[in-house]
Amino acid sequence: MVRGQLKADGIVIAGFQATFLTHAGFELKAEAKLVDTKSGRTHATTTVVSWPPSVMAKVKELTEAMEAAVGDVLFTTASGDTATEPKTGLSVPKDQMGLGEFLGEDAPPI
């Protein structure tokens, strides 16, 4: 074994993947990098799959916000605990449009 002082002085989450419909129920996997903040060099990469309750609470909060945003785009009213008025100002970028958005609201169903 070789021992010494680690050159990395920071940890960065480079990306993560959340899967909600697994056999275990939920999986959150992140790629963490050990970096030298002065040079920007990455010294090591690891995968993290075990999270404390505080992180899981934030994931739940993010998931609920994402579902609400999608609901605002797709539904005229939300169907959660209480009905809400649709939010204005939401739009779908042209490169992410489906056929319905491309043809307009009066397009006949296919």
Residue, then its C-alpha position, 0 to 999 in steps of 0.5 A: m500500500v502507498r500512503g500520502q497526501l491526497k492532491a484532490d481538495g474538492i468533491v463534485i457531483a458530475g451527474f446522477q440518475a434517478t430510477f423510480l420504478t425498480h424492483a427495490g422501489f427507488e434508486l439514485k446513483a451519482e458519479a462523484k469526482l475528486v478534483d483539485t480546485k486549483s488546477g481543475r484536474t480530476h484525480a478519481t471518480t466514484t459511484v455513490v448509491s447510498w444516501p441520507p434521509s436529507v438527500m432523499a427528501k430533496v429528491k422527493e421535493l425535486t420530483e414533485a416540482m418536476e411532476a407539477a411542471v409537466g402537469d402544468v404543460l399537459f393539463t388544463t387543471a392539476s389533479g392533485d390534492t386540490a385543483t389549481e389554475p394552469k400557470t401561464g408562460l410555460s411553453v415547449p421548445k420547438d426542438q421538443m415539440g410533439l405533433g400536437e404542439f406542431l399542428g396547434e390546439d385545433a388539430p384533429p386527433i390522429 
